[in-house]
Amino acid sequence: MAAALSGCQTDDLTAVSARALKPLPPELAAEVDRRNMPRESPILVRIFKEESELEVWKQDAQGKYALLKTYPICRWSGELGPKVKIGDRQAPEGFYSISPGQMNPNSNYYLAFNLGFPNAFDKANDFTGDFLMVHGDCSSAGCYAMTDEQIQEIYALGRDSFLGGQKAFQVQAYPFRMTGVNLAKHRDNPAMPFWRMIKEGNDIFEVTRSEPRVEVCDKHYVFNPRAPGNNASTPLVFHPREKCPAYEVAPEIASAVKAKTLADDSVMADSVHRGVSTVAVRTGADGGMHPLFLAKLQGRPAIDFTSDVKVPSAPLPTNVNPPKTADAQPSLFSFWTTASATPAPEPVAARSETSTMGTIGRWLGLGGGEPAQAAAQPAAAPAKPAKPAKPAATTTAKPKDSNRTDGNRTETAQAPGSSQTH
């Protein structure tokens, strides 16, 4: 088990740091029991950039996922939108699978797990970068940084789920909570077609409280696909860069997702009609930090009596570098040429090779060019609102583990004396 969790070529228990073997804190363990969740039941992680929150969901005794705890994120870097290329400082968005081998008990950032970027979707669209983490130390260059106290709990929850038989836990990373109001606020963002695509996975989870099955074909995500008609049990084969096979989503799920999509689009249209302000595509703030952490860093009370989200009591590391003051900047994501002017497809019960989902690749404009070249083009003009029916302190480098980098930072097993790269 030690070798599996460390991802190292060793079966020596001493190779796993003691912190990786710590049990859940008594208070969290009691909450797991109170919610009728087996200690080693599966987990699922959801990340919301704009809100700077990370949720851990855990299966209860009935096999349904329920929210266990929401953690304020101490730091993430970049802008809203997916990671596209090495060095862009973007924290990934999308769906990632975390296996035991991606858990790093010997991280310089206390504890960490590798998101597995690039995944099949990222590779199909020629996105570049690697070793993007969720880790401790509250310092980010393309990662989601928690405090050491927080990552200790999250790591233990993941470790225990593996001990219970879960082969991998899913991470769903979103730009914001996928509500109609937020869609309205970000309606001019050229990443909207991508966000509409991953929203379907979000909606499936929210209406079923079950982990969506994720596949990639024709350079886009598909969720919960099965063979159509009476062949539902027939295995389907998906190739990330090739056309999708004919498939359907179970009618009861497709119907529930469609109803949710229509409700969200109605709220979005109403928000636009009421004149809700749009958010700058690029703020120049270089990411975010949960307001409670920012208050703590500024010496203000870090308490929100209206929320269950709490900031750890331990002091923040001295190397914490808060976001810059927001200032609108040209778009990083100008390669989405049609942006949110293109209506998003609605979930349907059955789809074929000519499904409208296949047009997502064309919306993204990623069929042939290199992302790095496209990203240098001028930003696309703001798109029209969607129709209702359619939808400066410097960071002090810590001694690094070794010389494995993602173009943003270094992260691996300990090798004192190595230098940090960004």
Wavefront OBJ file of the C-alpha trace (Angstrom):
o trace
v 0.000 0.000 0.000
v 2.885 2.363 0.735
v 4.289 1.867 -2.768
v 0.902 2.476 -4.318
v 0.329 5.700 -2.430
v 3.802 7.064 -3.024
v 4.089 6.205 -6.693
v 7.730 5.330 -5.989
v 9.664 2.179 -6.806
v 9.708 0.932 -3.215
v 7.655 -1.149 -0.851
v 9.380 0.199 2.247
v 6.941 1.810 4.686
v 9.667 4.239 5.732
v 9.495 5.745 2.223
v 6.055 7.135 3.059
v 6.125 10.240 5.206
v 4.457 9.985 8.598
v 2.112 12.822 7.676
v 0.658 10.685 4.855
v -0.319 8.007 7.369
v -2.051 10.273 9.873
v -5.690 9.340 10.560
v -8.544 11.750 10.062
v -8.797 14.370 12.809
v -11.288 13.246 15.483
v -13.758 16.031 14.673
v -13.890 15.150 10.955
v -14.030 11.412 11.705
v -17.017 12.042 13.984
v -18.729 14.035 11.226
v -18.201 11.155 8.780
v -19.864 8.809 11.259
v -22.685 11.236 11.974
v -23.508 11.418 8.274
v -23.668 7.617 8.030
v -20.665 7.466 5.717
v -18.402 4.419 5.971
v -14.874 5.571 6.848
v -13.427 3.994 3.667
v -16.274 4.810 1.252
v -15.496 6.541 -2.103
v -14.984 10.291 -2.360
v -15.378 12.887 -5.116
v -13.808 16.353 -5.226
v -15.333 19.488 -6.770
v -13.355 22.721 -7.250
v -14.819 26.164 -7.964
v -12.204 28.742 -8.939
v -14.105 32.008 -8.673
v -15.475 31.128 -5.242
v -12.083 29.660 -4.244
v -13.725 26.599 -2.715
v -12.956 22.875 -2.802
v -15.687 20.436 -1.840
v -15.178 16.845 -0.727
v -18.203 14.620 -1.316
v -18.365 11.133 0.164
v -20.639 8.172 -0.418
v -23.059 7.372 2.371
v -24.253 3.913 3.342
v -26.865 4.062 0.559
v -24.198 4.648 -2.085
v -25.163 8.265 -2.829
v -22.679 11.111 -2.656
v -23.288 13.774 -0.027
v -21.267 16.880 0.728
v -18.908 16.211 3.626
v -16.901 19.428 3.853
v -16.159 22.616 1.918
v -12.588 23.883 2.138
v -11.666 27.493 1.296
v -8.840 27.460 -1.268
v -5.822 29.373 -0.055
v -4.446 30.189 -3.508
v -4.879 29.439 -7.211
v -3.187 31.215 -10.094
v -4.077 32.421 -13.584
v -7.528 33.417 -14.837
v -10.858 31.665 -15.183
v -10.609 29.176 -18.041
v -8.756 25.924 -18.735
v -5.029 25.406 -18.796
v -3.824 25.546 -22.405
v -0.039 25.616 -22.499
v 3.051 25.252 -20.346
v 3.836 28.438 -18.473
v 0.395 30.065 -18.726
v -0.032 29.770 -14.921
v -3.536 28.404 -15.456
v -4.987 25.930 -12.965
v -6.767 23.169 -14.916
v -10.516 22.974 -15.453
v -12.333 19.811 -16.465
v -12.623 16.235 -15.224
v -9.647 14.381 -13.778
v -9.167 10.944 -12.248
v -6.844 10.483 -9.263
v -5.356 7.027 -8.736
v -3.158 5.932 -5.789
v -0.024 6.458 -7.882
v -0.842 10.168 -8.183
v -0.716 10.691 -4.426
v 2.575 12.254 -3.324
v 3.367 11.701 0.367
v 6.831 13.281 0.010
v 5.850 16.606 -1.532
v 7.708 19.802 -0.604
v 4.238 21.299 -0.365
v 3.491 19.110 2.661
v 1.255 16.589 0.835
v -0.055 16.591 -2.726
v -1.897 14.709 -5.409
v -1.339 15.076 -9.134
v -4.454 16.033 -11.111
v -3.271 14.036 -14.105
v -3.112 16.951 -16.528
v -3.186 16.588 -19.478
v -6.113 14.183 -19.548
v -7.586 12.676 -22.743
v -9.506 15.873 -23.563
v -6.472 18.088 -22.971
v -4.240 15.895 -25.146
v -6.818 15.757 -27.949
v -6.845 19.567 -28.019
v -3.027 19.823 -27.829
v -3.021 21.453 -24.405
v 0.416 21.186 -22.786
v 1.713 21.027 -19.227
v 2.086 18.426 -16.515
v 2.503 17.870 -12.769
v -0.415 20.144 -11.869
v -1.287 19.499 -8.242
v -3.601 20.016 -5.343
v -1.143 20.541 -2.495
v -0.397 22.383 0.737
v 1.790 25.410 1.489
v -0.724 28.005 0.215
v 1.438 28.888 -2.819
v 0.383 28.314 -6.426
v 1.769 28.533 -9.930
v -0.796 26.559 -11.903
v -1.980 24.457 -8.957
v -4.726 24.546 -6.343
v -2.968 25.360 -3.079
v -4.474 24.567 0.302
v -3.006 24.988 3.754
v -1.059 22.073 5.203
v -3.860 21.415 7.682
v -6.420 21.216 4.877
v -4.400 18.984 2.537
v -3.749 16.674 5.494
v -7.490 16.021 5.753
v -8.115 15.806 1.999
v -5.174 13.455 1.516
v -6.394 11.213 4.348
v -9.895 11.055 2.861
v -8.462 10.017 -0.498
v -6.097 7.494 1.062
v -8.899 5.893 3.064
v -11.118 5.640 -0.011
v -8.353 3.701 -1.777
v -8.068 1.410 1.244
v -11.800 0.791 0.880
v -11.420 -0.299 -2.723
v -11.974 2.894 -4.745
v -9.575 2.642 -7.683
v -9.608 6.367 -8.459
v -11.514 9.412 -7.266
v -12.865 12.036 -9.618
v -11.961 15.729 -9.484
v -14.367 18.122 -11.181
v -12.754 21.543 -11.649
v -15.046 24.413 -12.664
v -14.492 28.143 -13.267
v -17.373 28.989 -10.905
v -20.542 27.439 -9.532
v -22.531 26.677 -12.666
v -25.614 28.763 -11.891
v -27.698 30.871 -14.236
v -26.566 34.073 -12.538
v -22.890 33.172 -12.936
v -23.427 32.221 -16.579
v -24.939 35.660 -17.118
v -22.021 37.387 -15.380
v -19.536 35.547 -17.606
v -21.567 35.522 -20.816
v -18.936 37.487 -22.745
v -16.107 35.119 -21.865
v -14.744 33.283 -24.918
v -14.365 30.146 -22.781
v -18.167 29.873 -22.514
v -18.508 27.000 -25.049
v -16.030 24.966 -22.996
v -17.872 25.830 -19.794
v -21.219 24.871 -21.335
v -19.706 21.525 -22.259
v -18.410 20.710 -18.768
v -21.627 22.051 -17.223
v -23.372 18.946 -18.524
v -21.139 16.821 -16.286
v -21.863 19.178 -13.406
v -25.598 18.909 -14.003
v -25.534 15.121 -14.213
v -23.828 14.975 -10.836
v -26.221 17.462 -9.286
v -29.382 15.676 -10.461
v -28.162 12.128 -9.752
v -25.680 12.558 -6.859
v -23.642 9.906 -8.667
v -20.227 10.248 -10.291
v -20.678 10.893 -14.026
v -18.840 8.537 -16.358
v -16.547 10.622 -18.543
v -15.441 9.823 -22.087
v -13.758 11.912 -24.770
v -14.402 11.785 -28.515
v -14.251 14.314 -31.357
v -12.111 16.452 -29.014
v -14.888 17.009 -26.486
v -16.227 15.509 -23.273
v -19.267 13.243 -23.238
v -20.965 12.108 -20.047
v -22.747 8.859 -19.141
v -22.858 7.585 -22.727
v -24.281 4.160 -23.529
v -25.175 2.266 -26.688
v -28.558 3.430 -27.989
v -31.840 1.553 -27.962
v -31.940 -2.036 -26.805
v -28.135 -2.315 -26.915
v -27.492 -0.307 -23.748
v -25.229 -3.009 -22.315
v -23.039 -3.145 -25.425
v -19.590 -1.625 -24.719
v -18.716 1.487 -26.714
v -15.231 2.526 -27.745
v -14.296 6.213 -27.648
v -11.244 7.770 -29.310
v -10.456 11.329 -28.173
v -9.623 12.692 -31.646
v -12.112 10.641 -33.660
v -15.840 10.913 -34.302
v -18.094 9.782 -31.494
v -19.886 6.476 -31.858
v -23.679 6.594 -31.777
v -24.721 6.804 -28.131
v -27.447 7.947 -25.794
v -27.811 9.097 -22.227
v -30.325 7.189 -20.109
v -33.672 8.941 -20.760
v -34.415 9.622 -17.085
v -31.024 11.323 -16.646
v -31.208 13.215 -19.947
v -34.671 14.496 -19.050
v -33.585 15.704 -15.607
v -30.487 17.395 -17.024
v -32.507 19.080 -19.759
v -34.942 20.446 -17.175
v -32.058 21.801 -15.102
v -30.433 23.347 -18.174
v -33.662 25.096 -19.149
v -34.131 26.388 -15.599
v -30.546 27.706 -15.472
v -30.906 29.318 -18.889
v -34.113 31.001 -17.765
v -32.321 32.466 -14.742
v -29.449 33.521 -16.997
v -31.819 35.278 -19.426
v -33.622 37.020 -16.577
v -30.305 38.161 -15.110
v -29.225 39.570 -18.461
v -32.595 41.307 -18.843
v -32.152 42.884 -15.399
v -28.773 44.190 -16.476
v -26.437 42.069 -14.370
v -22.882 43.282 -14.961
v -20.401 41.128 -16.830
v -17.072 40.112 -15.327
v -13.807 41.030 -17.044
v -12.427 38.155 -19.107
v -8.942 38.799 -17.804
v -8.499 40.610 -14.517
v -4.720 40.651 -14.182
v -5.106 39.537 -10.559
v -3.300 36.229 -11.209
v -5.850 33.960 -9.668
v -7.631 34.071 -6.384
v -7.712 33.434 -2.667
v -10.783 32.766 -0.571
v -11.982 36.008 1.083
v -11.588 34.458 4.533
v -7.902 33.781 3.871
v -7.455 37.265 2.456
v -9.021 38.721 5.601
v -6.716 36.624 7.754
v -3.698 37.747 5.749
v -4.729 41.375 6.213
v -5.238 40.952 9.952
v -9.033 41.236 9.754
v -11.496 38.776 11.370
v -11.639 35.645 9.195
v -15.170 34.599 10.123
v -18.279 34.272 7.954
v -21.300 33.589 10.162
v -23.497 32.929 7.091
v -21.393 30.013 5.831
v -20.122 26.656 7.026
v -16.770 27.364 5.331
v -14.126 27.902 7.974
v -10.473 28.948 7.767
v -7.947 26.736 9.585
v -6.704 28.212 12.831
v -2.998 27.763 12.055
v -1.095 30.858 10.860
v -0.513 31.208 7.123
v 2.970 30.494 5.739
v 5.251 33.514 5.423
v 5.625 32.921 1.671
v 1.939 33.529 0.873
v 1.562 35.832 -2.123
v -2.005 37.204 -2.375
v -3.689 37.993 -5.702
v -2.946 41.327 -7.294
v -5.558 44.047 -7.436
v -7.960 43.127 -10.241
v -7.515 45.138 -13.425
v -9.143 44.249 -16.745
v -6.669 42.877 -19.296
v -6.832 41.493 -22.859
v -8.183 37.960 -23.072
v -5.929 34.944 -22.643
v -8.481 32.806 -24.461
v -8.934 34.529 -27.813
v -8.638 31.221 -29.640
v -12.343 30.652 -28.836
v -13.385 32.783 -31.776
v -17.151 32.316 -31.581
v -17.287 32.375 -27.778
v -20.614 32.438 -26.032
v -22.464 33.695 -29.095
v -22.792 30.045 -30.078
v -25.735 28.332 -28.357
v -24.804 25.319 -26.262
v -26.368 21.931 -27.096
v -29.065 20.572 -24.818
v -28.762 17.092 -23.271
v -30.848 14.600 -25.220
v -31.656 10.967 -24.759
v -29.950 9.764 -27.935
v -27.087 11.069 -30.083
v -25.300 9.978 -33.203
v -22.077 10.677 -35.032
v -23.617 13.895 -36.364
v -24.714 15.065 -32.897
v -24.568 18.794 -32.232
v -22.108 17.983 -29.462
v -19.669 17.319 -32.305
v -19.665 21.014 -33.117
v -17.979 21.882 -29.814
v -14.590 21.191 -31.341
v -15.326 23.728 -34.064
v -16.516 26.271 -31.496
v -13.255 25.905 -29.637
v -11.341 26.512 -32.856
v -8.757 23.901 -31.893
v -8.951 21.655 -34.947
v -5.586 22.447 -36.469
v -3.570 25.304 -35.025
v -1.216 25.286 -32.086
v -2.778 26.776 -28.936
v 0.288 28.900 -28.256
v 0.025 30.570 -31.663
v -3.700 31.089 -31.439
v -3.492 32.544 -27.952
v -1.354 35.377 -29.303
v -4.205 36.679 -31.501
v -6.271 39.701 -30.436
v -9.140 38.960 -28.082
v -12.529 38.187 -29.620
v -15.200 40.851 -29.404
v -17.748 40.411 -26.600
v -20.513 38.028 -27.635
v -24.219 38.702 -27.426
v -26.096 37.326 -24.420
v -27.400 33.809 -24.852
v -31.070 33.488 -25.769
v -33.349 32.093 -23.078
v -34.399 29.048 -25.063
v -30.744 28.096 -25.765
v -28.942 28.007 -23.983
v 2.967 42.407 -4.271
v 5.118 40.488 -2.300
v 7.493 37.955 -3.819
v 7.281 34.278 -3.070
v 10.128 32.755 -1.156
v 11.217 29.569 -2.904
v 11.393 26.434 -0.802
v 13.970 23.698 -1.423
v 12.476 21.495 -4.100
v 11.947 17.785 -4.384
v 13.724 17.259 -7.723
v 13.767 18.674 -11.241
v 10.366 17.442 -12.502
v 8.442 20.496 -13.670
v 5.157 21.425 -15.369
v 6.462 24.690 -16.753
v 5.029 26.344 -13.665
v 6.594 24.620 -10.666
v 8.585 21.614 -9.556
v 6.982 18.750 -7.663
v 8.109 15.200 -6.804
v 9.939 13.159 -4.169
v 12.366 14.894 -1.861
v 15.832 15.841 -2.983
v 17.008 18.663 -0.737
v 18.912 21.407 -2.437
v 17.027 21.421 -5.733
v 15.634 24.770 -6.892
v 12.066 25.860 -7.589
v 10.992 26.767 -11.129
v 7.943 28.686 -12.309
l 1 2 3 4 5 6 7 8 9 10 11 12 13 14 15 16 17 18 19 20 21 22 23 24 25 26 27 28 29 30 31 32 33 34 35 36 37 38 39 40 41 42 43 44 45 46 47 48 49 50 51 52 53 54 55 56 57 58 59 60 61 62 63 64 65 66 67 68 69 70 71 72 73 74 75 76 77 78 79 80 81 82 83 84 85 86 87 88 89 90 91 92 93 94 95 96 97 98 99 100 101 102 103 104 105 106 107 108 109 110 111 112 113 114 115 116 117 118 119 120 121 122 123 124 125 126 127 128 129 130 131 132 133 134 135 136 137 138 139 140 141 142 143 144 145 146 147 148 149 150 151 152 153 154 155 156 157 158 159 160 161 162 163 164 165 166 167 168 169 170 171 172 173 174 175 176 177 178 179 180 181 182 183 184 185 186 187 188 189 190 191 192 193 194 195 196 197 198 199 200 201 202 203 204 205 206 207 208 209 210 211 212 213 214 215 216 217 218 219 220 221 222 223 224 225 226 227 228 229 230 231 232 233 234 235 236 237 238 239 240 241 242 243 244 245 246 247 248 249 250 251 252 253 254 255 256 257 258 259 260 261 262 263 264 265 266 267 268 269 270 271 272 273 274 275 276 277 278 279 280 281 282 283 284 285 286 287 288 289 290 291 292 293 294 295 296 297 298 299 300 301 302 303 304 305 306 307 308 309 310 311 312 313 314 315 316 317 318 319 320 321 322 323 324 325 326 327 328 329 330 331 332 333 334 335 336 337 338 339 340 341 342 343 344 345 346 347 348 349 350 351 352 353 354 355 356 357 358 359 360 361 362 363 364 365 366 367 368 369 370 371 372 373 374 375 376 377 378 379 380 381 382 383 384 385 386 387 388 389 390 391
l 392 393 394 395 396 397 398 399 400 401 402 403 404 405 406 407 408 409 410 411 412 413 414 415 416 417 418 419 420 421 422
